[in-house]
Amino acid sequence: MNATPARAEVRTADTRPVDHERTDRNVRTASWFALCMLVPVLIGCGLFVLSTTRASGCVTYGVDCAHVPQGWIPGCLVAAIVLGIAAVAWPRRWLPFVHARAWLLLLHIVAQFMTALLILSYA
């Protein structure tokens, strides 16, 4: 009689923590990429907006400006930076649940997208 557990049971029990570590490492890499893409997205949106006639009229004469409430663009930018840094730098053992880093990445992407849309509203 064989007293050792079946090979399939050992494999699934051993690989489950490794899969979480691999997933966490992949999400952290994606978080680095998303955080690094924040600056090019902002520069691209800014250059696009400044190349339109509406934005040049807003900057030069103060007419036809977008009606974005004060503080929304900097607020979304700060939220994107803080969420991106948290998604990259938060230690794995301090995360409250397994997919917390993925949620931080998702919130970072939403904040970055919102910042870009608010900047593009001036076009």
Protein Blocks (a to p, Z undefined) as FASTA:
>chain_A
ZZbdcfklmmmmmmmmmmmmmmmmmmmmmmmmmmmmmmmmmmmmmmmmmmpmklmmmmmn
opaiacddehklmmmmmmmmmmmmmmmmmcfklpmbfklmmmmmmmmmmmmmmmmmmmmm
mZZ
